[in-house]
Amino acid sequence: MRILVPGAGGQIGSELISAVNRRHGEDQVLCTDLDPSRIKDAVHREALDVTDAAALRDIIRRYEINEIYHLAAILSGTGEKNPQLAYRVNMDGTFNILEAARESGIAKVFAPSSIAVFGRGINRANTGDEAPLRPATMYGVTKVSAELLFDYYRDRYDLDVRSLRFPGVISWKTEPGGGSTDYAVDIYRSAVQRASYTSFVRENTVLPFMYMSDVIRSIEELMTAPAENIRRSAYNVTGFSASCAEFAVSIRRRFPGFRVDYEPDFRQEIVDHWPQIIDDHHAREDWDWKPEYGLDETSDDMIENLSRFFTTSRPDSGSQVPEAS
């Protein structure tokens, strides 16, 4: 066994597994999660709490791991409800991964970061890699700290750690996991199931997003790029920027009667500190990053695929339709 994927049952992990299996062979991939029953499409799976350093070291030793995709984390919305848990999982878990990698001679580590690292003092209309890192959430604090750890382990121990600052991630395969951009997934699920959606952010809230296909491809391209091309631990990446109202307009191309209401909650204050437009020119220059999905391409693919999981795709039917297994 060579590849370890902690947090494989989460939003990104559940889809990254297929890509890692294709590249390395499914017999070479071990997927772990607190609840391994959440993991699909994996030949090898185990329970693992990344805050348990001894258990992590044992798995790396037993399976002779030499590459890690560390995806276990508590996201922003959930993290604000329980900041102590977010700190413990995101900080202790990441430190344990890096220490275990150092001790075991791991060849390469991937761990996602987030636009939540940004906050006060940024140019929201053009946020580059070097923008101030002053987050307003515990999730953001843990991601900034993780990025500093990545730099430290690269410089001090020559550990090949690579990270991407993801914007809001949109996917049809898994339900939202407690992030502050979850409305960009919920709105599509509501469009397919019923005639309306109530957004927890304002209609004019503009944020950057990536469709999951681009997310997976960006990870693969980063991890296969030659080491000499990687000039920083964490890169900005983005797909497109849009307001919640623009999502609604895009969806109405397929569902003209779709209605969106707006009742902002505590997550509005969180996203008000985040970038509106991401500058990812370093990723484009260093390893030729380029997104393939814009807003309308994302809408078309989300609606087409989500419709397969519901007994009807008519949002104007007036009835709520149970999700298919």
QUIRA-V556273 format. One line per field, one symbol per residue. ss: DSSP state (~ for helix, > for strand, _ for the rest). phi: phi as a letter, one per 30 degrees, with the letter a starting at -180 (. if undefined). A space follows every 10 residues. Layout:
ss = ???
phi = ???
This chain:
ss = __>>>>____ ~~~~~~~~~~ ~~~~_~~~>> >>>__~~~__ ___>>>>___ __~~~~~~~~ ~~____>>>> _____~~~~~ ~_~~~~~~~~ ~~~~~~~~~~ ~~~~___>>> >_>>~~~___ ______>___ _______~~~ ~~~~~~~~~~ ~~~~~~~___ >>>>>>_>>> __________ __~~~~~~~~ ~~~__>>>>_ _____>>>>> >~~~~~~~~~ ~~~~__~~~_ ___>>>___> >>>~~~~~~~ ~~______>> >>___~~~~~ ~______>__ ~~~~~~~___ ____~~~~~~ ~~~~~~~__> ____~~~___ __>__
phi = .bccbdiddd ddedcdeddd dddcjddcbc cbaecddddc hbdcbbdacd dcdddddddd ddchdbabcc cdacdddddd dbdddedddd dddddddddd dddciddabc bdcaddddad icdddaccec decbdcbded edddddddde ddddddchdd cbbbddddcc bcdbdecjdd cdedcedddd ddcacabcdc bddcdcbdbb deededdddd dddcdeeddd cadbcdbaca caddddeddd dddcbeddcb cbbecddddd ddccdcbccc ddddddbida dcccdddddd ddddddddcb dbccdcdicd cdddd
